[in-house]
Amino acid sequence: MQTSLQQLQAKDGSWRFCLESGTLTDTHMIILLRTLGIHDEELMLGLANRIASKQQSNGAWKLYHDEPDGNLSATIDSYYALLLSGYLKKTDPRMDAARNFIRHNGGLTAANMLTKISTALTGQYPWPHHFIVPVELSLLPAFFPLSFYDFVGYARVHLAPMMIFADRKYVYHNPATPDLSDLYVGTSISPGVYPHKQIEQFSKDAQGFLASIHDYVRSLPFLPLQLREVALRRLETYMLDRIEPDGTLYTYSTSTFFMIFALLAQGYSPQHPHIAHAMQGLKSAVYPTEDGLHLQLATSAVWDTALITYALQLSGMDSSHPTLQNSTRYLLGKQQTLYGDWKIRNPRAKPGGWGFSDQNTMNPDIDDTTAALRAIHVKSKTDPTTASAWKRGMDWLLSMQNDDGGWPAFEKNTDSPIIRQLPIEGSDTVSTDPSSADLTGRTLEFLGNYAGMRQTDPHVQKATHWLRSQQRADGSWYGRWGIAYLYGTWAALTGMMATGVPTDDPSVQKAVNWLMRQQNADGGWGESCKSDEKQAYVLLGASTPSQTAWAVDALVAVFPEPPPSVERGVQYLLQSGQMQDWTTTYPTGGGRPGGIYFAYHSYRWIWPLLAISHYQNKYG
């Protein structure tokens, strides 16, 4: 593995594996290319080829291998994009099969919010009377009971452009846009005429709730109606202030897609430098896969590089090796020095974290920060510059602990119950940033194994107490950013072990017993993405390298001598290195539950290498 990873290292010291998800981002890129009149047919064909390659025999598209039948919204997005690309026509049997699946499953009106937005922007779906939140919300201060800043940053950068073009009810009219009127079910309409009165994005109760928010905000005496344009300009400025050096909004391709349409809604020309720069940033995130070209939702260079550097060190590579010297130098150059939105609820802290993507300069997160700190730990002992970077990272990390004792992903104490209860799709999972077991556990593992902190430390005590309170009755923990209970339980167990929780602790034993019950006959572990959607553990019916590695690593952390389950798990990991099937590409990264899952191309290398290294280092 060491040799393979050395060969894949880029000249700047980074590793740049693909962050692969479904077809949503590819469909967004096709819409942008056609909307902006960019005639890059090589890119268009590459995107279309990948989308077409993912279609199932029943005409549908899936988010993951074992998703029953198919995913309605993914199928609509893919169907629309392939028609828009011009490489497939409605008369093609594949498109006919897709259309039948869509209609059989409720049609366009049953799709998710993002699908409705992309079709509304191009005139295929009507804008609702009220959309999510009024633009005037952006004018309310952060300390107000309901504020724009109650949404977490990654939600805000998507919401801000949505608020702009939804308020404008913006539609880009393109004569070449395919007609989707045949995707409506249960209404009698003519081609190109859409049943505005019959279609609502939310239920009547939800519409009423959102309407009351609109009425309340617009009745405030210090926010007269003429401030609507001021609010729109503030949202525009909010976006522009968060454009990264590559032109993208917070480095997310999805938010950048929305930003471009918001700028068009604000009167920007399709040729405006901001839009041209954004498109260049998106193109730089396109990755060539075996099936065609894929627009990554974000690039994962910092994350992959930090984890691989750490894994290579654990596997025995000397820190003086040029491979590690180069990767450490790269990571030190990616430590952030700008104040980001995290400062709103953490005003006394100074910058020092790391972000996920290569171009990220203002949106650090807890997981990437601990990963980078693990990677630079050895060098920080001998090099003053690295030691200084280490201290800045540590200070920022500790300052980001939530009041409840856990750690969030991006922003401290951003868990408004009002936001979570809004009748908005995904508001309970992606609009706020509560403490999570996976991030809290992984932070504890870092603090224990690399910062020497134990249960006597107040930070560790609070975190452990919070973790105990989150354990499920069966002994598992839910992980927000991986799939899902295997991920959370691994993180919680390794964190508790690293900080000195005894192995005979009841919560530890419950978790170990749960883990061992989930082992497959082949020695591995595998959990379905359905777990993430149902909030309950669902067996995959097969083993995956990354999930097996998490389970093995957790058990290694607990047992002084390797039990048979660990030995069998290690054997599976050694054999899986030569495998190449759907289990090695199954998405085990979490994005938006029920909407976006990630297959990290790096994970089949990173996590097995770490687990096997921990096994060898502990047991000899």
N, C-alpha and C positions, 0 to 999 in steps of 0.2 A: 504494500500500500504506500509506503514511504516513497518508493521510486516513482510510482504512478503519479502521486501528488506533486512531487518535485517537477516532473515533466509538464504538468498543467499550470504551473505558476506563471503569471504574466511578468513582463519586464519590470513593472513598477513594484513588484513584490506581492501583489494581490492575487487572489484566486477569484475567477469570475464564472461561476456556474450559473446555469439557467434556473430562474425561479418560475416554474411552469404552473399555470392554472388552467381553467377552462378556456372557452372561446370568447368570453365577454370582451376582453381587451382587444383582441383581434378584430372583432366586429366594430368596436369603437374606432379603430384606426381606419377601417374601410369607409366608415361614415365620414370621417374627417377628410380623407383623401378626395372623396367624391364631392363633399360639401365645399371644400376650399379650391377645387379645380386643380389639384396637384396630380399630374399625369406621370406617376411612378408605377408603371405597369409591372415591373419586376417585383416590387414590394407588394403590390396588389395581388398578383398571382401567387406569391409565396404565402401570403396570409390566407387567401381563399383555399389554397391546397391543404393547409393545415386544418382549417375549419372543416372542409369536406371530408378529410381523413378521419375525423372524430365522429362522423354520423354512424348511428347504429342501424342494424338491419330493419328495424321497425320505423325508420325515418327520423328518430329522435336523437337528441344529444344529451349526454349525461355529465354530471359534475364529478362523478367518481364511478369506478368499475361496477360496484354492486348496487348502485342506485336503481330502484325498481323501475322498469319500463323506460324512463327518461325524465328529463327536467323540462318543464313547459317553457320557462323563460329563456333558458339556454337554447332551446330549439327555435323559439321565435327570433332571438337575436341572430342565431346562425343562419336561419332561413332568410331573414331580411338582408343580412350582409352579403350572402352569396348572390342574391338577386341584384343587389345594388352594385356589386363588383362587375356584373355583366358577364361573368363566366358561366353562369347557369341561368336557365330560364324557368318560368313556372311550369312549362310543359315537360321538363326533365322528370323522369320517374322518381328521382331522389327528392326533388322538391314537392312532388305530388304526395309522396309518403310523409314528408315533414308536415305538409299542410293538413293532411288527414289526422296526424297525431295531435297537432295544435287544436284543431277543431274538436276532436274527441275529448280533449282535456280542458275544455272551457274557453278556448280562444284567447284573443288578446286581452280581453277584460279581466281574465283570471291570472295574468302575468304579474310579476313582482314590480316594485316601484321603479327600479332602474331601467327595466325594459320599457315601461310606459313612458319614462322620461325621454329615452333615446328616440322612441317613435313619435312622441309629441313634438320634439324639437324639429323633426323633419315632416311634420304635418300629417302623421298617420294615426294620431291619438289626440283627443281633445284635452286641453288643460282644464283641470277642475277649477271651480270658483274660488276655493280656498286651498292653498298649497302649504302644508306643513306649518310654517310660522311666518308672520308678517315681516317685511323687510325692516320695519321700525324697531324690531327687537334688537337690531345691531346698535341702536342708539342708547339702549339702557346700560347703566354701569354694571360692572361685574358683581358688585355686592347686592344687586337687586334680587328679589325672590326668584325671578325668572329672567335669565340673561343668555345672550348668545354664547357667553363663555362658560355656561353650564354644560355645553356640549364639549367633548374632548377634541383636541386639535385635529386629529385625522378625520373626525366627523365634520368639524367646522369648515375645513378646506373643501369638502364636498358640498356642504350645506350652503355656503356663501354663494357660489355660482348658481346653485339651484334656486335660491331665493331671488336672484336677479332675473334669470330668464323666465322663471315661473310667474313672477310679478308682472313682467313685460308680456307674458304669454307669447314668448318669441317662437316664431316658426321660420325656418329657412326653406324657402320654396325652390325646389329643383325639379324641372320638368322630367328629368331622367329617373326620379325616385319611384321605385316600384309601388304599386297600389296594394295596400294590405286590407282593403275592405272585406276581402273574403276570409279574413281571420276572425271576424266577429261572428259570434254564435248566438242564435235566439233573437235576432233582430232582422227585420226586412228592410234592406237599404240598397241603394244603387251604388255602383263602383265609384269610389272617390268621395262619397258622402258619408260622414261618420255620425253616429247617433249620440250627439252631445248630451241631450237631455237624459238619455237612458244610462249613460256611463258616468260613474263616480269612482274616484280612486279609493275612497274609504267608505265605510258604512255610514248610514245616516247619523248614528250616535257619534261616531268619530268626527264627521263633518261638523256636527253641532258643537263639539268640544273645541275643534280648531277655530270655528267661527267665533266662539266666545273669546278665544285668545286674541284674535284679530280685533274684535270690538273693544276688548279691554285695553289693549295697547293703544289703539287709535283714539280712545276716550281720555287718555291721560292729558292733563292740561298743558304739560310742557312738551308734548309731542303733537303739535297741530298737523293736519293733513298735508300741509305744504312741505313738511319735512320728509315726505316720501322720497323725493329726489335726493335729498341729503343722505338718507339712509342707503339708497342705491349706490351713491358715490362712495360712502364709507365701506360698503361691502366690496366695491371694486378696488378701493385702496387696500383693504385687507388682503385681497388676493395678490395684488401686485407686490405688496411688501413681503410676500412669502414665496416669491419665485426664486428657485434655486439657480446656481450658476449655469446649469444646463438648459434653463428656460422652463422647466417643469414646475408645477405647483406642489411643493413639499415632496417632490420626486415620485409622486403617485401618478400613474398614467390615467387612472380613472378621474381623479380630481382635475388633471390637466385637460382631459377631454371636456369636462364640464366648464372649466375656465374659458376655453376657447369659445364655446357657445355663449357664455356670459358676456365676453368681450364683444362678440358680434351683436348681441342684444343691446349692448351699450353704445353701439354705433361704430365700433372699430371696423376698419376695412379688413377683408380676408388677407391682405398683403401686409398688414401692420407688423412692425418688427417684433412686438410681443408675441403675436401669433406665429410668425415665422420661426422665432427662437424656440417657442414651445414645440413646434413640429419637429425641429431638429433634435430637441431633447428626447422626444418620443421615438424618433427613428434610431437614436443611439441606444435605446433600450430594447430594440428588436433583436431577438436571438434566433440563430438558425438551428432548428431541431430536425430530427430525422423525417418528420412529417411535413415540414414546411417552415415558414417564418412565424415567430411568436412574439407579440408585444408583451413584455413582462409588466406586471402591475407595478413592480419596483425592481430595481437591481439590488442584489444581495452581496455585493463585494465585501463590505466591511464585516458583515456577519460571517460569511464564509471564511474570510481571511483570518478573523480572530479565532474561530473555532478550529480551523485547520492548524494554525500556528500552535495553539494549545495542545491539540491532539498529537502533533508531531513531537513536541517536547515530551509529553507523557510516554510516547512510544519509544523513547530512547535517543532521539536525535539531539545532539549537543547544541546548546543555545548559541554557540559560536559558528555554527554551520551557516554558510552564505544564504541558504534558503530561509532560515529563521531570521537572520540579520536583516534581510531585505523585507520580509513580511512585517517585522517589528517596526522598521523604519516607516513603512507604509501606514501602519496603524497609528503611530505617533503623529503622523501628518494629518490624520482624520479626526483627532480629538477636537471637539467643538469649543470655540471661544466666543461665540455670539450668544446673547441672551435671547431665548426663544419664548414661546407662550407659556412654558413651564414656570416662568418667573411670577406669573399672575398670582398663583397660590403658594409660591415659594420665593418670596421677594428677597430674602436675605442671602440666598445661596448664590454662588458664583458658577459660571459655566465650567464644564469639565467632563461632560458625558460624550458618548459616541452614538452615532445614528446607524441606521441599517444599510443605507445606500451610499454608493461612492460619492454622489454629488450632494449629499445631505449636509447642510451646514448649520441648521437652526432647530432641528427636531430630534434631539437625543432620546434614547429610551433605555430603560433599566437593563434589559437583557443584553443588548449590544455593549453596554458599558461594562457589565460584569464579564462578558466574554473577552473584551479588549483588555481589561485589567488582568484577567488570568493569563492572557498571552504575553503581556509585558512584565509579568511578575518577576521572572528570573533576572531580567536586565535591570529592573528597578533597584535591585540590591547592590549593583556595582556602578551604575551610571547615574550621575546627579540629574541630568536632564530627564531621563526616564523616571527617576524617583519623584521629581516635581510633577510630572504628568500623572503618575500614580496617585499622589496625594490629592491633586485636583479632582481626579475621577472618584476617589474614595469619598471626599467631602461632598461632592454633588450626589453621589449614590445614597449616602446616609441621610442627607437632607430631604430626599424624596420619599422617605417612608411615610405612609399614610397614618393618620391619627389612630386608625383601628389596629395598627401594627403590621399590616401587610404592605406589599409594594404594588404600585400600579405599573402600567406599561410606559406612559408618557407624561402624565400630569398628576400632581399630588391632589388628593382630596377632591377629585372631580367625579362625584357619584350622586348627582342630584336625583332624589326620588321623584321629583316632578317630571324630569326629562325621561326617566325610565318608564313612567306610567303614561306618557303621551301615546295616543293611538296612532303611532307611526311605525311602519314596518321596520323592525330591527332596533327600535329605540331602547329595548331592554338589553341588547347585547353589544351594539356598536356605537351608541351615542354617548356613553359615559366611559369612565376608566377606573372601575373599582379595583381593589386589591384582588389578586388572583393567586391561586395555590401554586401554579407553575412558576410565576415570577418570584413569589415570596420564597419558595423552596430553593430555586436556583440562586437567589441572592444569599440565602443562608449558607448554601454549599460553598459559595465563594468566600463569604465572611469567615466561615470556619476553617476551610482548607488553605486559604491564601492570605487572610488578614489576621488569623490566629484568635478570632473572637469565639467565645463560648457562652454557655447558658447564663453565666453571671453578668453578661453585658446587657444593659437595658434594651438596646435595639433588638438583640437576639431574643430576649425574654418576651418582648411584645409580639414579635413575629411568630415565635413558636406557639404562644397562646392563641394567636389568631388562626394559625394553621390547624391546631387541635379543634377549634370551633367549626372548621370547615370540612372536617372529615365526614364522609358519608357513612351511613349505618353499616354498609358492607365492608368498610375499611379503606375504600378508595378516595381519591381526590379528583375533582374535575380540573383539567387544564384548559385554559382559554385559548392558547396560541399553538397548541398541538393537538393531535387526535389521540385521545382526549383524556380518558381516565387512566390509561397507561402512562400518558405524558405527565399528568398532574401528580399521580402517585409516585412516579420515579423522582420528580423534582422535590416533592415533600419529603420523601424518605431520605434521599441523599442529603438534603439540607439539614434535617434533624440529626442524622448521623454525624455530619461534619461539625456540628456545634455541640456535640456531647450528650445528646439524648440517649439514655441507655437502650441497648438492643432488646431488653425484656420489657420495655415500656408497653403498656397495653395498646396504645395507638399504633406503635411500630409493628407489633405482632399481628394486629388486625390487618394492617396493610400488607404485610408479608404473606399472610394466609390468603388474602384476596388475590395477590399477584400470582402465587403458585397455582391457584385454582384455574387461572386463565391460560396456562401454558398449553400449547397445541401438541398433538402427537409427534410432530416432526421436531419438537424441541424449541420451536419459536413461539412468538406471540403476534397476534394481529387483531386490530380493532377497526371497526367500520366507521366511516364518517357519519353514519346514521347516529352514532352516539352523540355527536355534537349537536345534531338537530333535535333528538329526542331527550337530551339531558339524562340519558341512562345508558349504561354500558351495553354495546351491541357487538357480538363477535363478528369478525370479518369472514371467518371460515377458511382462512389461510394466514400464513405468517409473512411479516415484512421485516426487512433488515433494520430499519430505524426503531420500530416499536420493540423488536426483540432486544436490541441493544439497550434501550431504556430499561426494560424489565431486568435484564442481566445486570446492568450497572447498579440498579437499586438493590438487588439481592447481594451483590458483591459488597456493597457498602455496609450491609447488616451482618453477614455471616463471617465469623473468624476463619472458618474452613469452608470450601466450596461444597454445597449440597448437590445431589444429582441433578436437580433442576437447572442449576447454573452450568454444570458441565454439559448438559444437553443443549442449553442455550448457546454456549460458546461454540459447540460443534456446528450448530445451525449457522451461526455467523460466519464461521470459516468456510462453509460450503456455499453460502449465499453470495460470496464474492464473485463466483463464476456464473451466477444465475442471471438471466435476462428475460423477464416476462412481466406480466402486469403487476405482480407483487413487488417488483423492484422499482416500479414507477408509480405506485399507489400514493395518492396525496396524504401525507401525515402532518402537514402544516395547516393550522387553522387561520382563516381570514374572517369571513362573515358567515356565521352559522347558517347553513341552508342556501348559501349563495356563492361563496368563494372558498376554495380549498387549494392548498399549494403542494406541489410535488417538487421539493428541493432536490435538484440533481446532485447536490453535494452530500445529501444525508446518507446515502448508501455507503459512503466512504467515512464520513466524520464519526457518526455514532458507533458503528462497529469497532472502529479503531480505538475510540475512547474506552469503550466497554472492555475490549480485549486487553488494552494497556492497563486498566485498573485491575483486571483479573490477574495479569502476570505480575504486576508490581506488588500486589497484596499477597498472592499465594505462591509466587516464585516459579 
